[in-house]
Amino acid sequence: MQRVAKLRDELMFAVTEVKTVWKDDKARAYLQQYTSDIPPTVNQLVATLSETIELFENIAKKVQDPDTA
């Protein structure tokens, strides 16, 4: 999850860098259209991964000790 968050941060940094070079309306529209969904999508991915990891950890505990269910 940390790797995904780091990649998101790197991508958003690159987008910020591009914004300093691309200053026309077409560029702003492009960046808005194709990058605005990145942060919420990655946040949802990280949340889903957290839930999945928790589920697998619970399954592993139950397999090791079935009486804890």
mmCIF file as Biopython writes it, N, C-alpha, C and O atoms, coordinates in Angstrom:
data_model
#
loop_
_atom_site.group_PDB
_atom_site.id
_atom_site.type_symbol
_atom_site.label_atom_id
_atom_site.label_alt_id
_atom_site.label_comp_id
_atom_site.label_asym_id
_atom_site.label_entity_id
_atom_site.label_seq_id
_atom_site.pdbx_PDB_ins_code
_atom_site.Cartn_x
_atom_site.Cartn_y
_atom_site.Cartn_z
_atom_site.occupancy
_atom_site.B_iso_or_equiv
_atom_site.auth_seq_id
_atom_site.auth_asym_id
_atom_site.pdbx_PDB_model_num
ATOM 1   N N  . MET A ? 1  ? 0.827   -1.191  0.000   1.0 0.0 1  A 1 
ATOM 2   C CA . MET A ? 1  ? 0.000   0.000   0.000   1.0 0.0 1  A 1 
ATOM 3   C C  . MET A ? 1  ? 0.870   1.253   0.000   1.0 0.0 1  A 1 
ATOM 4   O O  . MET A ? 1  ? 0.548   2.259   -0.633  1.0 0.0 1  A 1 
ATOM 5   N N  . GLN A ? 2  ? 1.966   1.162   0.719   1.0 0.0 2  A 1 
ATOM 6   C CA . GLN A ? 2  ? 2.858   2.315   0.757   1.0 0.0 2  A 1 
ATOM 7   C C  . GLN A ? 2  ? 3.465   2.580   -0.619  1.0 0.0 2  A 1 
ATOM 8   O O  . GLN A ? 2  ? 3.673   3.728   -1.011  1.0 0.0 2  A 1 
ATOM 9   N N  . ARG A ? 3  ? 3.744   1.494   -1.344  1.0 0.0 3  A 1 
ATOM 10  C CA . ARG A ? 3  ? 4.286   1.653   -2.696  1.0 0.0 3  A 1 
ATOM 11  C C  . ARG A ? 3  ? 3.281   2.342   -3.605  1.0 0.0 3  A 1 
ATOM 12  O O  . ARG A ? 3  ? 3.650   3.204   -4.403  1.0 0.0 3  A 1 
ATOM 13  N N  . VAL A ? 4  ? 2.010   1.964   -3.487  1.0 0.0 4  A 1 
ATOM 14  C CA . VAL A ? 4  ? 0.969   2.575   -4.307  1.0 0.0 4  A 1 
ATOM 15  C C  . VAL A ? 4  ? 0.842   4.055   -3.967  1.0 0.0 4  A 1 
ATOM 16  O O  . VAL A ? 4  ? 0.747   4.897   -4.861  1.0 0.0 4  A 1 
ATOM 17  N N  . ALA A ? 5  ? 0.840   4.366   -2.684  1.0 0.0 5  A 1 
ATOM 18  C CA . ALA A ? 5  ? 0.738   5.762   -2.266  1.0 0.0 5  A 1 
ATOM 19  C C  . ALA A ? 5  ? 1.952   6.556   -2.743  1.0 0.0 5  A 1 
ATOM 20  O O  . ALA A ? 5  ? 1.821   7.708   -3.156  1.0 0.0 5  A 1 
ATOM 21  N N  . LYS A ? 6  ? 3.124   5.943   -2.684  1.0 0.0 6  A 1 
ATOM 22  C CA . LYS A ? 6  ? 4.333   6.629   -3.147  1.0 0.0 6  A 1 
ATOM 23  C C  . LYS A ? 6  ? 4.254   6.878   -4.654  1.0 0.0 6  A 1 
ATOM 24  O O  . LYS A ? 6  ? 4.598   7.963   -5.122  1.0 0.0 6  A 1 
ATOM 25  N N  . LEU A ? 7  ? 3.809   5.892   -5.402  1.0 0.0 7  A 1 
ATOM 26  C CA . LEU A ? 7  ? 3.664   6.070   -6.850  1.0 0.0 7  A 1 
ATOM 27  C C  . LEU A ? 7  ? 2.649   7.165   -7.172  1.0 0.0 7  A 1 
ATOM 28  O O  . LEU A ? 7  ? 2.853   7.951   -8.097  1.0 0.0 7  A 1 
ATOM 29  N N  . ARG A ? 8  ? 1.560   7.216   -6.409  1.0 0.0 8  A 1 
ATOM 30  C CA . ARG A ? 8  ? 0.577   8.281   -6.598  1.0 0.0 8  A 1 
ATOM 31  C C  . ARG A ? 8  ? 1.215   9.641   -6.359  1.0 0.0 8  A 1 
ATOM 32  O O  . ARG A ? 8  ? 1.017   10.576  -7.135  1.0 0.0 8  A 1 
ATOM 33  N N  . ASP A ? 9  ? 1.979   9.743   -5.283  1.0 0.0 9  A 1 
ATOM 34  C CA . ASP A ? 9  ? 2.631   11.007  -4.964  1.0 0.0 9  A 1 
ATOM 35  C C  . ASP A ? 9  ? 3.617   11.416  -6.059  1.0 0.0 9  A 1 
ATOM 36  O O  . ASP A ? 9  ? 3.690   12.586  -6.435  1.0 0.0 9  A 1 
ATOM 37  N N  . GLU A ? 10 ? 4.374   10.440  -6.566  1.0 0.0 10 A 1 
ATOM 38  C CA . GLU A ? 10 ? 5.317   10.729  -7.650  1.0 0.0 10 A 1 
ATOM 39  C C  . GLU A ? 10 ? 4.588   11.183  -8.910  1.0 0.0 10 A 1 
ATOM 40  O O  . GLU A ? 10 ? 5.026   12.112  -9.589  1.0 0.0 10 A 1 
ATOM 41  N N  . LEU A ? 11 ? 3.486   10.529  -9.215  1.0 0.0 11 A 1 
ATOM 42  C CA . LEU A ? 11 ? 2.711   10.908  -10.393 1.0 0.0 11 A 1 
ATOM 43  C C  . LEU A ? 11 ? 2.143   12.306  -10.234 1.0 0.0 11 A 1 
ATOM 44  O O  . LEU A ? 11 ? 2.209   13.112  -11.162 1.0 0.0 11 A 1 
ATOM 45  N N  . MET A ? 12 ? 1.589   12.599  -9.076  1.0 0.0 12 A 1 
ATOM 46  C CA . MET A ? 12 ? 1.016   13.917  -8.872  1.0 0.0 12 A 1 
ATOM 47  C C  . MET A ? 12 ? 2.104   15.000  -8.871  1.0 0.0 12 A 1 
ATOM 48  O O  . MET A ? 12 ? 1.853   16.129  -9.291  1.0 0.0 12 A 1 
ATOM 49  N N  . PHE A ? 13 ? 3.303   14.661  -8.405  1.0 0.0 13 A 1 
ATOM 50  C CA . PHE A ? 13 ? 4.413   15.607  -8.495  1.0 0.0 13 A 1 
ATOM 51  C C  . PHE A ? 13 ? 4.752   15.868  -9.957  1.0 0.0 13 A 1 
ATOM 52  O O  . PHE A ? 13 ? 4.988   17.011  -10.348 1.0 0.0 13 A 1 
ATOM 53  N N  . ALA A ? 14 ? 4.775   14.810  -10.763 1.0 0.0 14 A 1 
ATOM 54  C CA . ALA A ? 14 ? 5.055   14.976  -12.191 1.0 0.0 14 A 1 
ATOM 55  C C  . ALA A ? 14 ? 3.982   15.830  -12.853 1.0 0.0 14 A 1 
ATOM 56  O O  . ALA A ? 14 ? 4.293   16.666  -13.700 1.0 0.0 14 A 1 
ATOM 57  N N  . VAL A ? 15 ? 2.727   15.629  -12.476 1.0 0.0 15 A 1 
ATOM 58  C CA . VAL A ? 15 ? 1.636   16.435  -13.017 1.0 0.0 15 A 1 
ATOM 59  C C  . VAL A ? 15 ? 1.849   17.899  -12.652 1.0 0.0 15 A 1 
ATOM 60  O O  . VAL A ? 15 ? 1.661   18.785  -13.485 1.0 0.0 15 A 1 
ATOM 61  N N  . THR A ? 16 ? 2.238   18.148  -11.421 1.0 0.0 16 A 1 
ATOM 62  C CA . THR A ? 16 ? 2.512   19.523  -10.987 1.0 0.0 16 A 1 
ATOM 63  C C  . THR A ? 16 ? 3.639   20.138  -11.811 1.0 0.0 16 A 1 
ATOM 64  O O  . THR A ? 16 ? 3.568   21.303  -12.204 1.0 0.0 16 A 1 
ATOM 65  N N  . GLU A ? 17 ? 4.667   19.356  -12.065 1.0 0.0 17 A 1 
ATOM 66  C CA . GLU A ? 17 ? 5.772   19.835  -12.889 1.0 0.0 17 A 1 
ATOM 67  C C  . GLU A ? 17 ? 5.298   20.163  -14.307 1.0 0.0 17 A 1 
ATOM 68  O O  . GLU A ? 17 ? 5.690   21.180  -14.880 1.0 0.0 17 A 1 
ATOM 69  N N  . VAL A ? 18 ? 4.465   19.307  -14.860 1.0 0.0 18 A 1 
ATOM 70  C CA . VAL A ? 18 ? 3.943   19.534  -16.214 1.0 0.0 18 A 1 
ATOM 71  C C  . VAL A ? 18 ? 3.112   20.810  -16.249 1.0 0.0 18 A 1 
ATOM 72  O O  . VAL A ? 18 ? 3.156   21.558  -17.225 1.0 0.0 18 A 1 
ATOM 73  N N  . LYS A ? 19 ? 2.363   21.055  -15.196 1.0 0.0 19 A 1 
ATOM 74  C CA . LYS A ? 19 ? 1.525   22.265  -15.148 1.0 0.0 19 A 1 
ATOM 75  C C  . LYS A ? 19 ? 2.362   23.536  -15.244 1.0 0.0 19 A 1 
ATOM 76  O O  . LYS A ? 19 ? 1.881   24.561  -15.727 1.0 0.0 19 A 1 
ATOM 77  N N  . THR A ? 20 ? 3.607   23.474  -14.788 1.0 0.0 20 A 1 
ATOM 78  C CA . THR A ? 20 ? 4.450   24.667  -14.871 1.0 0.0 20 A 1 
ATOM 79  C C  . THR A ? 20 ? 4.926   24.914  -16.296 1.0 0.0 20 A 1 
ATOM 80  O O  . THR A ? 20 ? 5.313   26.031  -16.636 1.0 0.0 20 A 1 
ATOM 81  N N  . VAL A ? 21 ? 4.899   23.876  -17.131 1.0 0.0 21 A 1 
ATOM 82  C CA . VAL A ? 21 ? 5.334   24.007  -18.520 1.0 0.0 21 A 1 
ATOM 83  C C  . VAL A ? 21 ? 4.137   24.215  -19.448 1.0 0.0 21 A 1 
ATOM 84  O O  . VAL A ? 21 ? 4.163   25.074  -20.329 1.0 0.0 21 A 1 
ATOM 85  N N  . TRP A ? 22 ? 3.095   23.422  -19.238 1.0 0.0 22 A 1 
ATOM 86  C CA . TRP A ? 22 ? 1.893   23.512  -20.070 1.0 0.0 22 A 1 
ATOM 87  C C  . TRP A ? 22 ? 0.977   24.574  -19.475 1.0 0.0 22 A 1 
ATOM 88  O O  . TRP A ? 22 ? 0.324   24.331  -18.460 1.0 0.0 22 A 1 
ATOM 89  N N  . LYS A ? 23 ? 0.925   25.708  -20.075 1.0 0.0 23 A 1 
ATOM 90  C CA . LYS A ? 23 ? 0.157   26.797  -19.484 1.0 0.0 23 A 1 
ATOM 91  C C  . LYS A ? 23 ? -1.020  27.263  -20.336 1.0 0.0 23 A 1 
ATOM 92  O O  . LYS A ? 23 ? -1.659  28.261  -20.004 1.0 0.0 23 A 1 
ATOM 93  N N  . ASP A ? 24 ? -1.316  26.567  -21.417 1.0 0.0 24 A 1 
ATOM 94  C CA . ASP A ? 24 ? -2.445  27.002  -22.232 1.0 0.0 24 A 1 
ATOM 95  C C  . ASP A ? 24 ? -3.729  26.296  -21.799 1.0 0.0 24 A 1 
ATOM 96  O O  . ASP A ? 24 ? -3.696  25.350  -21.013 1.0 0.0 24 A 1 
ATOM 97  N N  . ASP A ? 25 ? -4.849  26.767  -22.318 1.0 0.0 25 A 1 
ATOM 98  C CA . ASP A ? 25 ? -6.155  26.209  -21.925 1.0 0.0 25 A 1 
ATOM 99  C C  . ASP A ? 25 ? -6.305  24.750  -22.303 1.0 0.0 25 A 1 
ATOM 100 O O  . ASP A ? 25 ? -6.881  23.967  -21.546 1.0 0.0 25 A 1 
ATOM 101 N N  . LYS A ? 26 ? -5.793  24.375  -23.466 1.0 0.0 26 A 1 
ATOM 102 C CA . LYS A ? 26 ? -5.895  22.980  -23.912 1.0 0.0 26 A 1 
ATOM 103 C C  . LYS A ? 26 ? -5.143  22.058  -22.947 1.0 0.0 26 A 1 
ATOM 104 O O  . LYS A ? 26 ? -5.634  20.985  -22.598 1.0 0.0 26 A 1 
ATOM 105 N N  . ALA A ? 27 ? -3.967  22.477  -22.526 1.0 0.0 27 A 1 
ATOM 106 C CA . ALA A ? 27 ? -3.182  21.675  -21.592 1.0 0.0 27 A 1 
ATOM 107 C C  . ALA A ? 27 ? -3.882  21.557  -20.250 1.0 0.0 27 A 1 
ATOM 108 O O  . ALA A ? 27 ? -3.931  20.474  -19.668 1.0 0.0 27 A 1 
ATOM 109 N N  . ARG A ? 28 ? -4.425  22.664  -19.751 1.0 0.0 28 A 1 
ATOM 110 C CA . ARG A ? 28 ? -5.145  22.623  -18.473 1.0 0.0 28 A 1 
ATOM 111 C C  . ARG A ? 28 ? -6.355  21.703  -18.552 1.0 0.0 28 A 1 
ATOM 112 O O  . ARG A ? 28 ? -6.633  20.952  -17.617 1.0 0.0 28 A 1 
ATOM 113 N N  . ALA A ? 29 ? -7.075  21.762  -19.674 1.0 0.0 29 A 1 
ATOM 114 C CA . ALA A ? 29 ? -8.238  20.887  -19.842 1.0 0.0 29 A 1 
ATOM 115 C C  . ALA A ? 29 ? -7.812  19.424  -19.875 1.0 0.0 29 A 1 
ATOM 116 O O  . ALA A ? 29 ? -8.464  18.570  -19.275 1.0 0.0 29 A 1 
ATOM 117 N N  . TYR A ? 30 ? -6.725  19.140  -20.571 1.0 0.0 30 A 1 
ATOM 118 C CA . TYR A ? 30 ? -6.206  17.771  -20.645 1.0 0.0 30 A 1 
ATOM 119 C C  . TYR A ? 30 ? -5.839  17.264  -19.256 1.0 0.0 30 A 1 
ATOM 120 O O  . TYR A ? 30 ? -6.248  16.176  -18.852 1.0 0.0 30 A 1 
ATOM 121 N N  . LEU A ? 31 ? -5.068  18.060  -18.536 1.0 0.0 31 A 1 
ATOM 122 C CA . LEU A ? 31 ? -4.653  17.652  -17.195 1.0 0.0 31 A 1 
ATOM 123 C C  . LEU A ? 31 ? -5.856  17.460  -16.276 1.0 0.0 31 A 1 
ATOM 124 O O  . LEU A ? 31 ? -5.898  16.507  -15.498 1.0 0.0 31 A 1 
ATOM 125 N N  . GLN A ? 32 ? -6.815  18.347  -16.363 1.0 0.0 32 A 1 
ATOM 126 C CA . GLN A ? 32 ? -8.016  18.222  -15.527 1.0 0.0 32 A 1 
ATOM 127 C C  . GLN A ? 32 ? -8.769  16.943  -15.857 1.0 0.0 32 A 1 
ATOM 128 O O  . GLN A ? 32 ? -9.202  16.219  -14.961 1.0 0.0 32 A 1 
ATOM 129 N N  . GLN A ? 33 ? -8.921  16.670  -17.144 1.0 0.0 33 A 1 
ATOM 130 C CA . GLN A ? 33 ? -9.692  15.499  -17.569 1.0 0.0 33 A 1 
ATOM 131 C C  . GLN A ? 33 ? -9.015  14.185  -17.169 1.0 0.0 33 A 1 
ATOM 132 O O  . GLN A ? 33 ? -9.681  13.248  -16.727 1.0 0.0 33 A 1 
ATOM 133 N N  . TYR A ? 34 ? -7.701  14.123  -17.324 1.0 0.0 34 A 1 
ATOM 134 C CA . TYR A ? 34 ? -7.020  12.843  -17.153 1.0 0.0 34 A 1 
ATOM 135 C C  . TYR A ? 34 ? -6.318  12.655  -15.812 1.0 0.0 34 A 1 
ATOM 136 O O  . TYR A ? 34 ? -5.845  11.557  -15.518 1.0 0.0 34 A 1 
ATOM 137 N N  . THR A ? 35 ? -6.244  13.684  -15.008 1.0 0.0 35 A 1 
ATOM 138 C CA . THR A ? 35 ? -5.546  13.504  -13.731 1.0 0.0 35 A 1 
ATOM 139 C C  . THR A ? 35 ? -6.423  13.741  -12.510 1.0 0.0 35 A 1 
ATOM 140 O O  . THR A ? 35 ? -6.025  13.395  -11.397 1.0 0.0 35 A 1 
ATOM 141 N N  . SER A ? 36 ? -7.580  14.310  -12.684 1.0 0.0 36 A 1 
ATOM 142 C CA . SER A ? 36 ? -8.407  14.626  -11.512 1.0 0.0 36 A 1 
ATOM 143 C C  . SER A ? 36 ? -8.917  13.374  -10.797 1.0 0.0 36 A 1 
ATOM 144 O O  . SER A ? 36 ? -9.189  13.418  -9.597  1.0 0.0 36 A 1 
ATOM 145 N N  . ASP A ? 37 ? -9.047  12.272  -11.513 1.0 0.0 37 A 1 
ATOM 146 C CA . ASP A ? 37 ? -9.546  11.042  -10.893 1.0 0.0 37 A 1 
ATOM 147 C C  . ASP A ? 37 ? -8.458  10.227  -10.203 1.0 0.0 37 A 1 
ATOM 148 O O  . ASP A ? 37 ? -8.758  9.256   -9.509  1.0 0.0 37 A 1 
ATOM 149 N N  . ILE A ? 38 ? -7.212  10.610  -10.386 1.0 0.0 38 A 1 
ATOM 150 C CA . ILE A ? 38 ? -6.124  9.794   -9.837  1.0 0.0 38 A 1 
ATOM 151 C C  . ILE A ? 38 ? -6.150  9.729   -8.313  1.0 0.0 38 A 1 
ATOM 152 O O  . ILE A ? 38 ? -6.180  8.624   -7.771  1.0 0.0 38 A 1 
ATOM 153 N N  . PRO A ? 39 ? -6.141  10.843  -7.596  1.0 0.0 39 A 1 
ATOM 154 C CA . PRO A ? 39 ? -6.099  10.726  -6.127  1.0 0.0 39 A 1 
ATOM 155 C C  . PRO A ? 39 ? -7.262  9.931   -5.521  1.0 0.0 39 A 1 
ATOM 156 O O  . PRO A ? 39 ? -7.012  9.053   -4.696  1.0 0.0 39 A 1 
ATOM 157 N N  . PRO A ? 40 ? -8.528  10.200  -5.895  1.0 0.0 40 A 1 
ATOM 158 C CA . PRO A ? 40 ? -9.588  9.404   -5.275  1.0 0.0 40 A 1 
ATOM 159 C C  . PRO A ? 40 ? -9.539  7.926   -5.670  1.0 0.0 40 A 1 
ATOM 160 O O  . PRO A ? 40 ? -9.893  7.056   -4.874  1.0 0.0 40 A 1 
ATOM 161 N N  . THR A ? 41 ? -9.105  7.649   -6.886  1.0 0.0 41 A 1 
ATOM 162 C CA . THR A ? 41 ? -9.005  6.252   -7.325  1.0 0.0 41 A 1 
ATOM 163 C C  . THR A ? 41 ? -7.933  5.519   -6.532  1.0 0.0 41 A 1 
ATOM 164 O O  . THR A ? 41 ? -8.149  4.393   -6.086  1.0 0.0 41 A 1 
ATOM 165 N N  . VAL A ? 42 ? -6.794  6.145   -6.355  1.0 0.0 42 A 1 
ATOM 166 C CA . VAL A ? 42 ? -5.719  5.513   -5.584  1.0 0.0 42 A 1 
ATOM 167 C C  . VAL A ? 42 ? -6.121  5.379   -4.117  1.0 0.0 42 A 1 
ATOM 168 O O  . VAL A ? 42 ? -5.823  4.365   -3.485  1.0 0.0 42 A 1 
ATOM 169 N N  . ASN A ? 43 ? -6.785  6.378   -3.578  1.0 0.0 43 A 1 
ATOM 170 C CA . ASN A ? 43 ? -7.259  6.275   -2.193  1.0 0.0 43 A 1 
ATOM 171 C C  . ASN A ? 43 ? -8.213  5.099   -2.025  1.0 0.0 43 A 1 
ATOM 172 O O  . ASN A ? 43 ? -8.134  4.375   -1.033  1.0 0.0 43 A 1 
ATOM 173 N N  . GLN A ? 44 ? -9.111  4.903   -2.985  1.0 0.0 44 A 1 
ATOM 174 C CA . GLN A ? 44 ? -10.028 3.766   -2.930  1.0 0.0 44 A 1 
ATOM 175 C C  . GLN A ? 44 ? -9.272  2.449   -3.063  1.0 0.0 44 A 1 
ATOM 176 O O  . GLN A ? 44 ? -9.597  1.470   -2.391  1.0 0.0 44 A 1 
ATOM 177 N N  . LEU A ? 45 ? -8.262  2.428   -3.930  1.0 0.0 45 A 1 
ATOM 178 C CA . LEU A ? 45 ? -7.441  1.235   -4.086  1.0 0.0 45 A 1 
ATOM 179 C C  . LEU A ? 45 ? -6.748  0.875   -2.779  1.0 0.0 45 A 1 
ATOM 180 O O  . LEU A ? 45 ? -6.749  -0.286  -2.370  1.0 0.0 45 A 1 
ATOM 181 N N  . VAL A ? 46 ? -6.161  1.861   -2.130  1.0 0.0 46 A 1 
ATOM 182 C CA . VAL A ? 46 ? -5.472  1.619   -0.862  1.0 0.0 46 A 1 
ATOM 183 C C  . VAL A ? 46 ? -6.456  1.125   0.197   1.0 0.0 46 A 1 
ATOM 184 O O  . VAL A ? 46 ? -6.133  0.212   0.957   1.0 0.0 46 A 1 
ATOM 185 N N  . ALA A ? 47 ? -7.638  1.708   0.256   1.0 0.0 47 A 1 
ATOM 186 C CA . ALA A ? 47 ? -8.647  1.268   1.224   1.0 0.0 47 A 1 
ATOM 187 C C  . ALA A ? 47 ? -9.065  -0.177  0.953   1.0 0.0 47 A 1 
ATOM 188 O O  . ALA A ? 47 ? -9.206  -0.974  1.880   1.0 0.0 47 A 1 
ATOM 189 N N  . THR A ? 48 ? -9.260  -0.501  -0.307  1.0 0.0 48 A 1 
ATOM 190 C CA . THR A ? 48 ? -9.653  -1.868  -0.675  1.0 0.0 48 A 1 
ATOM 191 C C  . THR A ? 48 ? -8.537  -2.851  -0.357  1.0 0.0 48 A 1 
ATOM 192 O O  . THR A ? 48 ? -8.797  -3.949  0.136   1.0 0.0 48 A 1 
ATOM 193 N N  . LEU A ? 49 ? -7.301  -2.467  -0.636  1.0 0.0 49 A 1 
ATOM 194 C CA . LEU A ? 49 ? -6.171  -3.335  -0.298  1.0 0.0 49 A 1 
ATOM 195 C C  . LEU A ? 49 ? -6.085  -3.562  1.207   1.0 0.0 49 A 1 
ATOM 196 O O  . LEU A ? 49 ? -5.799  -4.674  1.650   1.0 0.0 49 A 1 
ATOM 197 N N  . SER A ? 50 ? -6.326  -2.532  1.983   1.0 0.0 50 A 1 
ATOM 198 C CA . SER A ? 50 ? -6.302  -2.670  3.447   1.0 0.0 50 A 1 
ATOM 199 C C  . SER A ? 50 ? -7.349  -3.666  3.905   1.0 0.0 50 A 1 
ATOM 200 O O  . SER A ? 50 ? -7.072  -4.531  4.736   1.0 0.0 50 A 1 
ATOM 201 N N  . GLU A ? 51 ? -8.545  -3.545  3.368   1.0 0.0 51 A 1 
ATOM 202 C CA . GLU A ? 51 ? -9.623  -4.476  3.728   1.0 0.0 51 A 1 
ATOM 203 C C  . GLU A ? 51 ? -9.275  -5.899  3.318   1.0 0.0 51 A 1 
ATOM 204 O O  . GLU A ? 51 ? -9.522  -6.843  4.068   1.0 0.0 51 A 1 
ATOM 205 N N  . THR A ? 52 ? -8.705  -6.054  2.138   1.0 0.0 52 A 1 
ATOM 206 C CA . THR A ? 52 ? -8.342  -7.383  1.643   1.0 0.0 52 A 1 
ATOM 207 C C  . THR A ? 52 ? -7.260  -8.005  2.515   1.0 0.0 52 A 1 
ATOM 208 O O  . THR A ? 52 ? -7.336  -9.187  2.849   1.0 0.0 52 A 1 
ATOM 209 N N  . ILE A ? 53 ? -6.269  -7.229  2.882   1.0 0.0 53 A 1 
ATOM 210 C CA . ILE A ? 53 ? -5.199  -7.734  3.757   1.0 0.0 53 A 1 
ATOM 211 C C  . ILE A ? 53 ? -5.785  -8.166  5.098   1.0 0.0 53 A 1 
ATOM 212 O O  . ILE A ? 53 ? -5.426  -9.215  5.633   1.0 0.0 53 A 1 
ATOM 213 N N  . GLU A ? 54 ? -6.678  -7.358  5.626   1.0 0.0 54 A 1 
ATOM 214 C CA . GLU A ? 54 ? -7.315  -7.706  6.910   1.0 0.0 54 A 1 
ATOM 215 C C  . GLU A ? 54 ? -8.096  -9.014  6.790   1.0 0.0 54 A 1 
ATOM 216 O O  . GLU A ? 54 ? -8.032  -9.860  7.682   1.0 0.0 54 A 1 
ATOM 217 N N  . LEU A ? 55 ? -8.825  -9.180  5.701   1.0 0.0 55 A 1 
ATOM 218 C CA . LEU A ? 55 ? -9.569  -10.424 5.489   1.0 0.0 55 A 1 
ATOM 219 C C  . LEU A ? 55 ? -8.632  -11.622 5.423   1.0 0.0 55 A 1 
ATOM 220 O O  . LEU A ? 55 ? -8.895  -12.653 6.044   1.0 0.0 55 A 1 
ATOM 221 N N  . PHE A ? 56 ? -7.536  -11.491 4.670   1.0 0.0 56 A 1 
ATOM 222 C CA . PHE A ? 56 ? -6.584  -12.599 4.562   1.0 0.0 56 A 1 
ATOM 223 C C  . PHE A ? 56 ? -5.927  -12.901 5.908   1.0 0.0 56 A 1 
ATOM 224 O O  . PHE A ? 56 ? -5.690  -14.065 6.229   1.0 0.0 56 A 1 
ATOM 225 N N  . GLU A ? 57 ? -5.633  -11.882 6.688   1.0 0.0 57 A 1 
ATOM 226 C CA . GLU A ? 57 ? -5.059  -12.113 8.016   1.0 0.0 57 A 1 
ATOM 227 C C  . GLU A ? 57 ? -6.046  -12.860 8.902   1.0 0.0 57 A 1 
ATOM 228 O O  . GLU A ? 57 ? -5.655  -13.766 9.638   1.0 0.0 57 A 1 
ATOM 229 N N  . ASN A ? 58 ? -7.324  -12.489 8.840   1.0 0.0 58 A 1 
ATOM 230 C CA . ASN A ? 58 ? -8.345  -13.188 9.634   1.0 0.0 58 A 1 
ATOM 231 C C  . ASN A ? 58 ? -8.503  -14.631 9.171   1.0 0.0 58 A 1 
ATOM 232 O O  . ASN A ? 58 ? -8.656  -15.531 9.997   1.0 0.0 58 A 1 
ATOM 233 N N  . ILE A ? 59 ? -8.468  -14.861 7.873   1.0 0.0 59 A 1 
ATOM 234 C CA . ILE A ? 59 ? -8.568  -16.223 7.342   1.0 0.0 59 A 1 
ATOM 235 C C  . ILE A ? 59 ? -7.369  -17.047 7.814   1.0 0.0 59 A 1 
ATOM 236 O O  . ILE A ? 59 ? -7.521  -18.199 8.219   1.0 0.0 59 A 1 
ATOM 237 N N  . ALA A ? 60 ? -6.181  -16.449 7.760   1.0 0.0 60 A 1 
ATOM 238 C CA . ALA A ? 60 ? -4.976  -17.181 8.191   1.0 0.0 60 A 1 
ATOM 239 C C  . ALA A ? 60 ? -5.068  -17.556 9.664   1.0 0.0 60 A 1 
ATOM 240 O O  . ALA A ? 60 ? -4.671  -18.657 10.046  1.0 0.0 60 A 1 
ATOM 241 N N  . LYS A ? 61 ? -5.587  -16.654 10.500  1.0 0.0 61 A 1 
ATOM 242 C CA . LYS A ? 61 ? -5.760  -16.959 11.929  1.0 0.0 61 A 1 
ATOM 243 C C  . LYS A ? 61 ? -6.736  -18.107 12.125  1.0 0.0 61 A 1 
ATOM 244 O O  . LYS A ? 61 ? -6.505  -18.996 12.945  1.0 0.0 61 A 1 
ATOM 245 N N  . LYS A ? 62 ? -7.834  -18.085 11.363  1.0 0.0 62 A 1 
ATOM 246 C CA . LYS A ? 62 ? -8.857  -19.133 11.511  1.0 0.0 62 A 1 
ATOM 247 C C  . LYS A ? 62 ? -8.318  -20.468 11.016  1.0 0.0 62 A 1 
ATOM 248 O O  . LYS A ? 62 ? -8.681  -21.510 11.562  1.0 0.0 62 A 1 
ATOM 249 N N  . VAL A ? 63 ? -7.477  -20.466 10.015  1.0 0.0 63 A 1 
ATOM 250 C CA . VAL A ? 63 ? -6.897  -21.714 9.521   1.0 0.0 63 A 1 
ATOM 251 C C  . VAL A ? 63 ? -5.921  -22.285 10.554  1.0 0.0 63 A 1 
ATOM 252 O O  . VAL A ? 63 ? -5.854  -23.498 10.751  1.0 0.0 63 A 1 
ATOM 253 N N  . GLN A ? 64 ? -5.171  -21.400 11.207  1.0 0.0 64 A 1 
ATOM 254 C CA . GLN A ? 64 ? -4.224  -21.859 12.214  1.0 0.0 64 A 1 
ATOM 255 C C  . GLN A ? 64 ? -4.931  -22.356 13.464  1.0 0.0 64 A 1 
ATOM 256 O O  . GLN A ? 64 ? -4.483  -23.314 14.093  1.0 0.0 64 A 1 
ATOM 257 N N  . ASP A ? 65 ? -6.034  -21.710 13.826  1.0 0.0 65 A 1 
ATOM 258 C CA . ASP A ? 65 ? -6.774  -22.083 15.026  1.0 0.0 65 A 1 
ATOM 259 C C  . ASP A ? 65 ? -8.273  -21.967 14.745  1.0 0.0 65 A 1 
ATOM 260 O O  . ASP A ? 65 ? -8.878  -20.931 15.021  1.0 0.0 65 A 1 
ATOM 261 N N  . PRO A ? 66 ? -8.870  -23.022 14.200  1.0 0.0 66 A 1 
ATOM 262 C CA . PRO A ? 66 ? -10.276 -22.964 13.807  1.0 0.0 66 A 1 
ATOM 263 C C  . PRO A ? 66 ? -11.229 -22.702 14.970  1.0 0.0 66 A 1 
ATOM 264 O O  . PRO A ? 66 ? -12.360 -22.273 14.743  1.0 0.0 66 A 1 
ATOM 265 N N  . ASP A ? 67 ? -10.812 -22.944 16.189  1.0 0.0 67 A 1 
ATOM 266 C CA . ASP A ? 67 ? -11.697 -22.747 17.343  1.0 0.0 67 A 1 
ATOM 267 C C  . ASP A ? 67 ? -11.874 -21.274 17.705  1.0 0.0 67 A 1 
ATOM 268 O O  . ASP A ? 67 ? -12.700 -20.966 18.563  1.0 0.0 67 A 1 
ATOM 269 N N  . THR A ? 68 ? -11.135 -20.355 17.089  1.0 0.0 68 A 1 
ATOM 270 C CA . THR A ? 68 ? -11.260 -18.935 17.407  1.0 0.0 68 A 1 
ATOM 271 C C  . THR A ? 68 ? -12.414 -18.282 16.651  1.0 0.0 68 A 1 
ATOM 272 O O  . THR A ? 68 ? -12.720 -17.114 16.890  1.0 0.0 68 A 1 
ATOM 273 N N  . ALA A ? 69 ? -13.044 -18.998 15.763  1.0 0.0 69 A 1 
ATOM 274 C CA . ALA A ? 69 ? -14.120 -18.413 14.949  1.0 0.0 69 A 1 
ATOM 275 C C  . ALA A ? 69 ? -15.360 -18.177 15.744  1.0 0.0 69 A 1 
ATOM 276 O O  . ALA A ? 69 ? -16.355 -17.690 15.206  1.0 0.0 69 A 1 
#
